[in-house]
Amino acid sequence: MKYVSTRGYGADAPLDFCDIILEGLAPDGGLFLPERYPQVDAATLASWRDTLVREGYGALAARVLALYVDDIDPADLRSLCARAYSAAAFGSTDVVGVADLGGGLLLGRISNGPTAAFKDMAMQLLGELFEFELERRGERLNILGATSGDTGSSAEYAMLGKPSVTVFMLTPRGRMTPFQQAQMFTLTDPHIVNIAVDGVFDDCQDLVKTVASDLDFKAAHRIGAVNSINWARVVAQVVYYIALYLRVTSAPGERLSFAVPTGNFGNILAGHIAREMGVPIDTLILATNENDVLDEFFRTGVYRVRSSAETSATSSPSMDISKASNFERFVYDLLGRDAALVRRLFAVDLPARGWFDLSGTPEFAALRERFGFVSGGSTHADRLATIRATEADAGVLIDPHTADGVHVARSLLATDERIARPVVCLETALPVKFAETIREALGRDVELPAKFRGLESLPRRVIDLPNDPDALKALIEARLAELAPSASDPGDR
Ligand SMILES: *Cc1c(COP(=O)(O)O)cnc(C)c1O
């Protein structure tokens, strides 16, 4: 399997999997995708069901990944998937599970990882892939990122104990939930550097962009990223759509739908890819919160990015986006993989005027029929009501992001007979991460899962930083100099 950019780079000389996973964007500013999606038939799905039941999620992941990865030996792929999806990290070798919410809805439990958000499903694998590839090349990587909470902690737990990787993670000071802060700041590994910036999340992201655009600094200090646009993260997420399909169905050809709370179009992109591979997924229900860039596109055909002033801070904060960084990949498929057209939309039209309009095109008209997408939005009041109702009716406590998905799935199911049931609503985080909203909904506190007890009282390590790129560069240089002695010792596992 070879890879090309959505804007055409690599068309005449496509790249290998390991060439693209240590990079972010393609050199032409596009996103990498495989040249085609491998196809799976009913017999393959049946044998995968067997693998999942007998050998666990990690073994299934290795089989799915093998369709996308030519340049890692299958035996190595199996052992790195086994490490990524261990019972130690995910509570059991099942990794994912299903709960019944009633009324044709199921909950797809994909947040059983170390940081209680679905991002662990991708990050745990990315950590293993990075370590494998960096060791093979004899290189090191310094990850610089910004987080509003979930991505940063997931990346840190994934890179923990991997000496070829050091993580510098910027957080907006005082703005993450107490649980998110405890999760990140109690890590004391010197290769994990938590930084509290005097500013909001956008300031953190701007700092990362400024420092990463200093190409000399970036090259001299081997700065990399773990963005949601990383192809390895997307392909890792394809696996849980398949695993949930296999868990929920038993006969060949049986269909189901998914409801996915989304921000950057990362999670639901993986559902689209699973569907393109031939997994019998009927409808993909896209759910946004008040930041409805994507819902607007799927309803109207107009994609309009928002300014940061237009982007509101909601009670499902991990979906508070002004533009959807993975959306370009879907548009590429929607437009028949026309790289020249995608380049015009994303490199010319969007920068020039902030929107493009596909409403009059035959591709947009056929979107539902061909790609199975429907969409809807949710508000703070909807989230609270859904958290309450799901607890009262099904005895299941869900987090506010998951509630966005459940709300939209329920509303659409009530009015749209074409959506095949069951609908699996993806649980993108556990309620403990967003305890304040749960308290607001239910009037009581969330019980802390056993594996997180005691976290809040551990010593913390976080460095305060002014909103200043030079201060950030100085901090990175100083820490890398401190780590340097162990960097010259290849045996420091
Ligand atoms: C990241 C995140 C999302 C949004 O996922 P995308 O991949 O950006 O679509 C939703 N819910 C939670 C809890 C998250 O952490």
The ligand as a Tripos MOL2 file, in Angstrom:
@<TRIPOS>MOLECULE
LIG
   15    15     1     0     0
SMALL
NO_CHARGES

@<TRIPOS>ATOM
      1 C1        -11.1610   14.6200   20.4720 C.3       1 LIG1
      2 C2        -12.5050   14.3990   21.0280 C.ar      1 LIG1
      3 C3        -13.6710   14.4850   20.2350 C.ar      1 LIG1
      4 C4        -13.6180   14.9130   18.7690 C.3       1 LIG1
      5 O1        -12.9860   13.9720   17.9760 O.3       1 LIG1
      6 P1        -12.5260   14.3140   16.4760 P.3       1 LIG1
      7 O2        -11.6090   13.2440   16.1170 O.co2     1 LIG1
      8 O3        -11.9040   15.6470   16.5480 O.co2     1 LIG1
      9 O4        -13.7210   14.3150   15.6340 O.co2     1 LIG1
     10 C5        -14.8860   14.1960   20.8110 C.ar      1 LIG1
     11 N1        -14.9830   13.8810   22.1180 N.ar      1 LIG1
     12 C6        -13.8970   13.7940   22.9180 C.ar      1 LIG1
     13 C7        -14.0810   13.4380   24.3460 C.3       1 LIG1
     14 C8        -12.6170   14.0380   22.4070 C.ar      1 LIG1
     15 O5        -11.5470   13.9740   23.2070 O.3       1 LIG1
@<TRIPOS>BOND
     1     1     2 1
     2     2     3 ar
     3     2    14 ar
     4     3     4 1
     5     3    10 ar
     6     4     5 1
     7     5     6 1
     8     6     7 2
     9     6     8 1
    10     6     9 1
    11    10    11 ar
    12    11    12 ar
    13    12    13 1
    14    12    14 ar
    15    14    15 1
@<TRIPOS>SUBSTRUCTURE
     1 LIG1         1 GROUP 0 **** ****
